[in-house]
Amino acid sequence: MIRFVLNVALLFILLISSASLYAQGCAACKTNAAQADPEAQRGLRRGIAILLIPSLIIFTAAVFLAYKHREPTDE
C-alpha cells in the first residue's frame, strides 16, 4: 500500500511540474522559425528529428534493460 501511495505521489509531482516546462520555449526562436522560408523550416524539422532519434534509442534501451533486469516482487 505504501508503494502505491508513493507511486501516486510521484505521478502527482510529475504532473504538477510539467506545467512549468511549457514556459521554457523561446519566443524569439519560435518567431524566427515561423518567419523562415520553407527550406529553412524543413531543415529545422529534420534537425529536430535527427536529434530525437538517438535520444529515443537510448531511452528505449534503458527501459528495456531495466525491465529485463528487474527484481521479482514478493506479492
C-alpha positions, 0 to 999 in steps of 0.5 A: 500500500505504501508503494502505491501511495508513493507511486501516486505521489510521484505521478502527482509531482510529475504532473504538477511540474510539467506545467512549468516546462511549457514556459521554457520555449523561446519566443524569439526562436519560435518567431524566427522559425515561423518567419523562415522560408520553407527550406529553412523550416524543413531543415529545422524539422529534420534537425529536430528529428535527427536529434530525437532519434538517438535520444529515443534509442537510448531511452528505449534501451534503458527501459528495456534493460531495466525491465529485463533486469528487474527484481521479482516482487514478493506479492 
